[in-house]
């Protein structure tokens, strides 16, 4: 995988970058890619929810075994993004029923990602971890809104894909703690992230046995010329969600950057429809960001 990059990492000539890419290629070739220090509770929730016949009792038991996650789920269930009635929810079982299993899965992964900065092995990486987490939560919230208004894609699935869209970058960041000199050469590090985060994400999510549509979306959302038959799919939603989030603070350049993006054409999104989306969904997007812990 990416053997040419391993032989000459981005043409930087940087020995630290070369060593890092060699190590990365070796990890990918083994096929079992996993995040170091990723909180076990997220993987246990993912595993139990992989069973389509799982009982709500079992989900409550697993989630309840991690008090901090249970508290986060209660917070989300009582947030403006989920609890439209305003009536407080006080039981975990009711919170999980209100949220649905897709949202519980997303919340567990969001919780785990937000906890990584507390891991001793990752001390010193708090700032880039925070930046990556804020971006992931922003894309998740935007993708949820895009799915609801411009597609028939399940919005909760879109939110999960948004949360995971930077998982390859997260893996590379956590591994870079073994190569601190890389941060002294930001050009080399950025090039490694650009060229490797998609295949890393694909390998990691395959190891986690994520749904194929999520794996495809996370590994292909940056292919702006991607074509396919049929209505807009999850990858289209993530492409647009990522694009709109990236240019939210720069609306004057958004239309130019949406030009020739196949997903925007399929979803019939232009600057006008984007501005309407923001106007109608700004509170929803912000509520989801807050619910996710940003």
MARMI-633235 format. One record per residue (C-alpha): x negated, y negated, z. Coordinates in steps of 0.2 Angstrom, whole numbers, padded with zeros to 4 digits, always signed. Layout:
MARMI-633235
XYZ
...
END
This chain:
MARMI-633235
+0000+0000+0000
-0007-0017-0005
-0024-0008-0008
-0031-0023-0019
-0028-0034-0004
-0037-0022+0008
-0052-0022-0004
-0053-0041-0005
-0041-0049+0007
-0034-0064-0002
-0051-0068-0009
-0056-0077+0007
-0073-0069+0009
-0069-0070+0028
-0076-0055+0037
-0063-0056+0051
-0049-0056+0038
-0057-0042+0029
-0058-0032+0045
-0040-0036+0050
-0033-0031+0034
-0043-0015+0034
-0035-0011+0051
-0018-0016+0045
-0019-0005+0030
-0025+0010+0040
-0010+0008+0052
+0002+0007+0038
-0005+0022+0029
-0001+0033+0045
+0017+0029+0042
+0022+0027+0061
+0022+0008+0063
+0028+0001+0079
+0027-0015+0089
+0015-0015+0104
+0023-0019+0120
+0041-0021+0112
+0053-0019+0127
+0059-0001+0128
+0077-0006+0131
+0079-0013+0114
+0074+0004+0106
+0085+0013+0118
+0100+0002+0113
+0096+0005+0095
+0095+0023+0097
+0111+0025+0106
+0120+0014+0094
+0113+0025+0079
+0126+0038+0084
+0143+0032+0076
+0152+0043+0089
+0144+0035+0104
+0156+0031+0118
+0158+0014+0126
+0154+0021+0143
+0137+0027+0137
+0133+0010+0129
+0138+0002+0145
+0126+0013+0155
+0111+0010+0144
+0114-0009+0143
+0117-0009+0162
+0101-0001+0166
+0092-0017+0161
+0099-0031+0172
+0091-0045+0162
+0099-0039+0146
+0116-0036+0154
+0115-0054+0160
+0111-0060+0143
+0126-0050+0135
+0137-0058+0148
+0131-0075+0143
+0133-0072+0125
+0151-0064+0128
+0156-0080+0137
+0148-0092+0124
+0158-0103+0113
+0151-0093+0098
+0161-0077+0104
+0173-0082+0117
+0186-0093+0108
+0199-0091+0122
+0188-0099+0135
+0194-0086+0148
+0178-0081+0158
+0173-0062+0155
+0166-0055+0171
+0163-0036+0167
+0150-0029+0156
+0162-0017+0148
+0174-0031+0143
+0159-0041+0136
+0153-0026+0125
+0171-0023+0119
+0172-0042+0115
+0156-0043+0106
+0156-0026+0096
+0142-0014+0094
+0134-0024+0080
+0132-0039+0091
+0126-0029+0105
+0112-0022+0094
+0107-0039+0089
+0107-0046+0106
+0096-0032+0112
+0083-0035+0099
+0084-0054+0102
+0082-0051+0120
+0066-0040+0117
+0059-0053+0105
+0061-0067+0118
+0052-0056+0131
+0036-0053+0121
+0028-0069+0126
+0028-0063+0144
+0018-0048+0140
+0000-0049+0147
-0008-0042+0131
+0000-0057+0121
-0006-0071+0133
-0011-0086+0123
+0001-0082+0109
+0016-0090+0118
+0017-0105+0105
+0017-0095+0089
+0028-0082+0097
+0040-0096+0102
+0040-0104+0084
+0043-0087+0076
+0057-0083+0088
+0066-0100+0085
+0064-0097+0066
+0072-0080+0068
+0086-0086+0078
+0090-0100+0066
+0090-0089+0051
+0101-0076+0060
+0114-0090+0065
+0113-0097+0047
+0115-0080+0039
+0130-0076+0050
+0138-0092+0043
+0134-0089+0025
+0140-0071+0026
+0157-0077+0033
+0160-0091+0020
+0151-0085+0004
+0152-0066+0004
+0161-0050+0010
+0145-0045+0020
+0148-0041+0038
+0142-0057+0047
+0136-0047+0062
+0125-0037+0051
+0119-0053+0042
+0114-0060+0059
+0104-0044+0063
+0095-0045+0047
+0091-0063+0051
+0084-0059+0067
+0073-0046+0059
+0068-0056+0044
+0051-0061+0053
+0048-0044+0061
+0033-0041+0049
+0026-0058+0054
+0029-0053+0072
+0019-0037+0070
+0004-0046+0062
+0004-0059+0076
+0004-0046+0090
-0010-0037+0081
-0020-0053+0078
-0023-0054+0097
-0037-0041+0094
-0044-0053+0081
-0044-0070+0089
-0056-0078+0077
-0043-0076+0063
-0034-0091+0071
-0049-0102+0067
-0046-0099+0049
-0028-0103+0047
-0029-0102+0028
-0035-0083+0029
-0022-0079+0042
-0007-0087+0032
-0013-0078+0017
-0012-0061+0026
+0005-0065+0033
+0011-0070+0016
+0005-0054+0007
+0008-0042+0021
+0023-0046+0031
+0036-0038+0019
+0028-0021+0018
+0024-0021+0036
+0043-0025+0040
+0048-0011+0028
+0037+0002+0037
+0042-0004+0054
+0061-0004+0051
+0060+0013+0043
+0051+0019+0058
+0066+0012+0069
+0078+0021+0057
+0087+0005+0053
+0101+0005+0040
+0094+0005+0022
+0103-0012+0017
+0094-0020+0032
+0077-0013+0027
+0080-0019+0009
+0086-0036+0014
+0071-0039+0026
+0058-0033+0014
+0065-0042-0002
+0074-0058+0004
+0059-0068-0003
+0062-0062-0021
+0071-0077-0027
+0073-0070-0045
+0080-0053-0038
+0095-0047-0049
+0108-0034-0046
+0125-0029-0052
+0141-0032-0042
+0145-0045-0028
+0133-0054-0017
+0125-0042-0005
+0115-0043+0012
+0099-0047+0003
+0107-0062-0005
+0114-0068+0011
+0097-0067+0020
+0089-0076+0005
+0101-0090+0006
+0101-0090+0025
+0082-0092+0025
+0082-0105+0012
+0095-0116+0020
+0087-0115+0037
+0070-0119+0030
+0076-0135+0021
+0089-0140+0034
+0078-0154+0039
+0074-0159+0021
+0091-0160+0012
+0084-0171-0002
+0073-0157-0008
+0085-0143-0005
+0094-0144-0022
+0077-0143-0031
+0072-0128-0021
+0089-0119-0024
+0086-0120-0043
+0083-0104-0051
+0087-0094-0035
+0097-0079-0041
+0106-0077-0024
+0112-0095-0024
+0119-0093-0042
+0128-0077-0037
+0136-0085-0022
+0139-0101-0031
+0130-0112-0018
+0124-0129-0022
+0120-0144-0012
+0138-0149-0010
+0144-0132-0004
+0129-0132+0008
+0134-0149+0015
+0151-0142+0017
+0145-0127+0026
+0135-0137+0038
+0149-0149+0041
+0161-0135+0045
+0149-0123+0054
+0136-0134+0063
+0144-0131+0080
+0146-0112+0076
+0128-0111+0071
+0122-0120+0086
+0132-0110+0098
+0125-0094+0090
+0107-0101+0092
+0111-0104+0110
+0119-0088+0113
+0104-0079+0106
+0093-0088+0119
+0086-0102+0109
END
